[in-house]
Amino acid sequence: MAEPSASDAARRIAYTFAREGGDVHVEAEWRGDASGTTELKLETWGGILDPEANVQDLLVLDRGGLPLPVDRATPQAWTVRHRPGQMMSIRYRLVASPPPGPGPSSYYRPVVREEVFHAVGETALLFPEHLDDEEPCAIRLRWRGFAEAGWTVASSHGVGQPQLDLSLSLERFRHGVFYAGPLRRTARPFRGGTIELVAGGSFDISDGALAVLAERVIAAGCEFFAEEAPSPFVITVLPLAGARNAKALGGTSLTRSFALFLAERGEWASEGGGSSSRSCSPTRCSTSGTAEWS
């Protein structure tokens, strides 16, 4: 990342996902608020009212590695006291979640297992409140320890790259999916750009067929809303655990991407019950349910 000017330095942020053994840690750094007090927050989002339950062992340090004073303001907020504008770093562990049930909102929590990591930034990333606005930030995203396991890394912001330098608002960065594991990649050209599907698990539909269906849905949404899809447009496919005898399909639209949750092969039940669907564009639709959960 190029060195920012003095006026831009206050909006420089770095996030790292670090795989250590069976755990995943989040590390981040930024410049604290000019007031000398920085509020760190987690979102309650997607029906998850206690995102802090997946966060443990939070450390907040100054640039020299010394602890900064931290007070717990609310279950989802921490107040850090520091010198005005001081650089700080944080580190915490995302708790290894048990396999979620077949309800869609359970997958909005971080999923940390031996064979997969999946998180939505809204509920997994602590963020400094003073930088969480619509103004662009210089954000560096790193993945550490995943390539060593032979894993592919993917996010709303790019696929297969251990480091990305981005210019976008912190709000849009957090509104993304972060996914790693022994994943498969399928790319399709789309209107001068690319749709990239990243999937783990095995399903009753092939990756190629799913990518074709996704292309049709995105094209219909673009035409209806008179919009162009961002490129690359990333679709992540996470296999649902314990979805047998359930109509298990759900997902949510995120920044430049769609996070899909799908029952694995042989676990999809197509008979009986109702279903629902909605038409959406890649930039406007916030959630999508195309089958009932039971």
C-alpha positions as CSV (number, residue, x, y, z in Angstrom):
1,M,0.0,0.0,0.0
2,A,1.4,3.4,-1.0
3,E,2.3,5.7,1.9
4,P,-0.7,8.0,2.4
5,S,-0.4,11.7,2.7
6,A,-0.7,13.4,6.1
7,S,-4.3,14.2,5.4
8,D,-5.1,10.6,4.5
9,A,-3.1,8.8,7.2
10,A,-6.0,9.0,9.7
11,R,-8.0,6.8,7.3
12,R,-5.5,4.0,6.8
13,I,-6.7,0.7,8.2
14,A,-5.4,-2.9,8.1
15,Y,-7.2,-6.1,8.8
16,T,-5.6,-9.6,9.0
17,F,-7.2,-13.0,9.3
18,A,-4.6,-15.3,10.9
19,R,-5.1,-19.1,11.0
20,E,-3.2,-20.5,14.0
21,G,-3.8,-24.2,14.6
22,G,-7.6,-24.7,14.5
23,D,-8.3,-21.1,15.5
24,V,-8.7,-17.9,13.5
25,H,-7.6,-14.6,14.9
26,V,-8.4,-11.1,13.7
27,E,-5.7,-8.5,13.8
28,A,-6.3,-4.8,12.9
29,E,-4.7,-1.5,13.2
30,W,-5.6,2.1,12.7
31,R,-5.1,5.6,14.1
32,G,-7.2,6.4,17.1
33,D,-9.7,9.3,17.2
34,A,-8.3,12.8,17.7
35,S,-10.3,13.1,20.9
36,G,-8.1,10.6,22.7
37,T,-11.0,8.2,23.0
38,T,-11.8,5.5,20.4
39,E,-15.0,3.4,20.5
40,L,-14.6,-0.1,19.2
41,K,-17.9,-1.8,18.1
42,L,-19.5,-4.9,16.8
43,E,-22.7,-4.9,14.8
44,T,-25.9,-6.7,15.8
45,W,-26.9,-7.7,12.3
46,G,-28.9,-10.3,10.5
47,G,-30.8,-11.4,13.6
48,I,-27.5,-11.9,15.5
49,L,-28.0,-10.0,18.8
50,D,-24.9,-11.2,20.6
51,P,-22.0,-11.1,18.1
52,E,-19.6,-10.6,21.1
53,A,-20.3,-14.3,21.9
54,N,-17.9,-15.2,19.1
55,V,-15.1,-12.9,20.2
56,Q,-12.6,-13.8,22.9
57,D,-9.2,-12.7,24.2
58,L,-9.3,-9.1,23.0
59,L,-6.1,-7.1,23.2
60,V,-5.7,-3.4,22.4
61,L,-2.0,-2.3,22.1
62,D,-0.1,0.9,21.2
63,R,2.5,0.9,18.5
64,G,5.1,-0.2,21.0
65,G,3.1,-3.3,22.0
66,L,2.0,-1.9,25.4
67,P,-1.6,-2.4,26.5
68,L,-4.0,0.6,26.2
69,P,-6.7,1.1,28.8
70,V,-10.0,-0.4,27.7
71,D,-13.5,-0.2,29.3
72,R,-16.4,-2.4,28.3
73,A,-19.1,0.2,27.5
74,T,-21.8,-2.3,26.4
75,P,-21.8,-5.9,25.4
76,Q,-20.9,-4.8,21.8
77,A,-18.7,-1.8,22.5
78,W,-15.3,-1.1,24.1
79,T,-13.9,2.3,24.9
80,V,-10.2,2.8,24.4
81,R,-8.2,5.7,26.0
82,H,-5.0,6.9,24.2
83,R,-3.1,9.9,23.1
84,P,-5.0,11.9,20.4
85,G,-4.5,10.3,17.0
86,Q,-2.3,7.5,18.4
87,M,-1.7,4.4,16.3
88,M,-3.2,1.3,17.9
89,S,-3.7,-2.4,17.1
90,I,-6.2,-5.0,18.2
91,R,-6.2,-8.7,18.2
92,Y,-8.9,-11.2,19.2
93,R,-9.9,-14.8,18.6
94,L,-13.0,-15.8,16.8
95,V,-14.4,-18.6,18.8
96,A,-14.7,-22.0,17.1
97,S,-18.4,-22.2,16.4
98,P,-20.3,-25.5,16.6
99,P,-21.9,-26.5,13.3
100,P,-24.8,-24.1,12.8
101,G,-28.3,-25.4,12.4
102,P,-30.2,-25.1,9.1
103,G,-31.6,-21.7,9.8
104,P,-30.1,-18.9,7.7
105,S,-29.3,-16.4,10.5
106,S,-27.0,-18.9,12.2
107,Y,-24.6,-18.6,9.3
108,Y,-24.3,-14.9,9.8
109,R,-22.1,-15.8,12.8
110,P,-18.4,-16.7,12.2
111,V,-18.0,-20.4,11.3
112,V,-14.6,-21.6,12.4
113,R,-14.0,-25.3,11.9
114,E,-11.1,-27.5,11.0
115,E,-12.3,-27.7,7.4
116,V,-13.6,-24.2,6.8
117,F,-13.7,-20.6,7.8
118,H,-16.6,-18.3,6.9
119,A,-17.5,-14.9,8.3
120,V,-19.7,-11.9,7.5
121,G,-17.8,-8.8,8.4
122,E,-20.8,-7.2,10.0
123,T,-20.7,-9.7,12.9
124,A,-17.0,-10.7,12.9
125,L,-15.0,-7.5,12.6
126,L,-14.6,-5.0,15.4
127,F,-14.3,-1.5,14.0
128,P,-13.5,2.0,15.2
129,E,-16.7,4.1,15.2
130,H,-15.0,7.3,14.2
131,L,-14.0,5.8,10.8
132,D,-17.2,4.0,10.1
133,D,-18.8,6.4,7.6
134,E,-19.3,6.7,3.9
135,E,-15.9,8.3,3.3
136,P,-13.3,6.0,1.6
137,C,-10.4,4.5,3.6
138,A,-7.2,2.9,2.4
139,I,-7.8,-0.6,3.7
140,R,-5.3,-3.5,3.5
141,L,-6.7,-7.0,3.8
142,R,-4.3,-9.9,4.6
143,W,-4.7,-13.6,5.0
144,R,-2.0,-15.4,7.0
145,G,-1.6,-19.1,7.7
146,F,-4.2,-20.2,5.2
147,A,-2.0,-20.9,2.1
148,E,0.2,-23.2,4.3
149,A,-2.9,-25.4,4.8
150,G,-3.5,-25.5,1.1
151,W,-6.6,-23.4,1.5
152,T,-8.1,-20.9,-1.0
153,V,-9.1,-17.5,0.4
154,A,-12.0,-15.5,-0.9
155,S,-13.9,-12.4,0.1
156,S,-16.3,-9.9,-1.4
157,H,-13.2,-7.9,-2.3
158,G,-11.2,-10.5,-4.2
159,V,-10.5,-14.2,-4.6
160,G,-7.2,-16.1,-4.2
161,Q,-5.0,-13.1,-3.1
162,P,-3.3,-13.2,0.3
163,Q,-3.1,-9.4,0.3
164,L,-5.4,-6.8,-1.1
165,D,-5.1,-3.0,-1.0
166,L,-8.5,-1.4,-1.3
167,S,-10.0,2.1,-1.4
168,L,-13.6,2.0,-0.1
169,S,-15.5,3.0,3.0
170,L,-15.1,0.9,6.1
171,E,-18.8,0.4,6.1
172,R,-18.7,-1.3,2.7
173,F,-15.7,-3.3,3.6
174,R,-17.4,-4.7,6.7
175,H,-20.5,-5.5,4.7
176,G,-18.7,-8.4,3.0
177,V,-18.1,-12.1,3.2
178,F,-14.7,-13.7,4.1
179,Y,-14.3,-17.4,3.3
180,A,-11.4,-19.9,3.3
181,G,-11.0,-23.6,2.9
182,P,-10.4,-26.2,0.2
183,L,-12.6,-24.2,-2.2
184,R,-13.3,-24.6,-5.9
185,R,-13.3,-21.6,-8.2
186,T,-15.6,-21.2,-11.3
187,A,-15.4,-18.0,-13.3
188,R,-17.8,-16.8,-16.0
189,P,-17.4,-13.8,-18.2
190,F,-20.3,-11.4,-17.8
191,R,-20.9,-8.1,-19.7
192,G,-17.2,-7.3,-20.0
193,G,-16.5,-8.4,-16.4
194,T,-16.5,-11.6,-14.4
195,I,-18.7,-13.6,-12.1
196,E,-16.7,-15.7,-9.8
197,L,-18.2,-18.6,-7.9
198,V,-16.3,-20.0,-4.9
199,A,-17.7,-23.2,-3.3
200,G,-16.9,-25.7,-0.7
201,G,-18.7,-29.0,-0.1
202,S,-20.6,-31.1,-2.7
203,F,-24.1,-30.3,-3.9
204,D,-26.9,-31.8,-6.1
205,I,-26.0,-29.1,-8.7
206,S,-22.6,-28.7,-10.3
207,D,-20.6,-25.5,-9.8
208,G,-20.8,-24.8,-13.5
209,A,-24.6,-25.1,-13.5
210,L,-24.9,-23.0,-10.4
211,A,-22.8,-20.3,-12.0
212,V,-25.0,-20.3,-15.1
213,L,-28.1,-19.9,-12.9
214,A,-26.4,-17.1,-11.0
215,E,-25.6,-15.4,-14.2
216,R,-29.2,-15.5,-15.3
217,V,-30.4,-14.1,-12.0
218,I,-27.9,-11.3,-12.0
219,A,-28.6,-10.4,-15.6
220,A,-32.4,-10.2,-14.8
221,G,-31.7,-8.0,-11.8
222,C,-29.4,-5.7,-13.8
223,E,-32.0,-5.3,-16.5
224,F,-34.9,-4.7,-14.1
225,F,-33.0,-2.1,-12.1
226,A,-31.1,-0.7,-15.1
227,E,-27.8,-1.3,-13.4
228,E,-24.5,-2.9,-14.2
229,A,-23.1,-5.6,-11.9
230,P,-19.8,-4.8,-10.2
231,S,-16.8,-6.9,-11.5
232,P,-15.7,-9.2,-10.3
233,F,-19.0,-10.2,-8.7
234,V,-18.2,-12.9,-6.1
235,I,-20.6,-15.6,-5.1
236,T,-19.6,-17.8,-2.1
237,V,-21.3,-21.1,-1.5
238,L,-21.1,-22.5,2.0
239,P,-22.4,-26.0,2.7
240,L,-25.1,-26.2,5.4
241,A,-24.5,-28.5,8.3
242,G,-27.3,-30.7,9.6
243,A,-29.7,-29.7,6.8
244,R,-31.1,-33.2,6.1
245,N,-34.9,-33.2,5.6
246,A,-34.9,-29.4,5.5
247,K,-35.5,-27.0,2.6
248,A,-32.1,-25.6,3.0
249,L,-31.2,-22.7,0.8
250,G,-30.6,-19.1,1.9
251,G,-28.2,-16.2,1.4
252,T,-27.6,-12.5,1.6
253,S,-26.4,-9.8,-0.8
254,L,-23.3,-8.1,0.3
255,T,-20.8,-5.6,-1.1
256,R,-20.0,-6.7,-4.7
257,S,-21.0,-10.2,-3.7
258,F,-23.6,-12.8,-2.6
259,A,-23.1,-15.3,0.2
260,L,-25.1,-18.4,-0.5
261,F,-25.8,-21.2,2.0
262,L,-26.8,-24.5,0.4
263,A,-27.6,-28.0,1.6
264,E,-25.0,-30.6,0.6
265,R,-25.6,-33.5,-1.8
266,G,-28.4,-35.8,-0.8
267,E,-29.7,-33.4,1.9
268,W,-32.1,-31.3,-0.2
269,A,-35.8,-32.1,0.3
270,S,-37.8,-30.7,-2.6
271,E,-41.2,-32.1,-1.7
272,G,-44.0,-30.4,0.3
273,G,-44.1,-27.0,2.0
274,G,-44.0,-23.6,0.5
275,S,-41.3,-21.4,-1.0
276,S,-40.6,-17.8,-1.5
277,S,-38.3,-15.8,-3.7
278,R,-37.5,-12.3,-4.6
279,S,-36.0,-10.5,-7.6
280,C,-33.0,-8.4,-6.8
281,S,-30.1,-6.6,-8.4
282,P,-26.5,-7.2,-7.2
283,T,-26.4,-3.8,-5.6
284,R,-29.9,-3.3,-4.2
285,C,-31.1,-6.6,-2.7
286,S,-30.0,-6.9,0.9
287,T,-31.3,-10.4,1.7
288,S,-32.8,-13.3,-0.4
289,G,-34.6,-16.4,0.7
290,T,-35.6,-18.9,-2.0
291,A,-36.9,-21.7,0.2
292,E,-38.4,-22.2,3.6
293,W,-36.3,-23.3,6.5
294,S,-37.6,-26.1,8.7
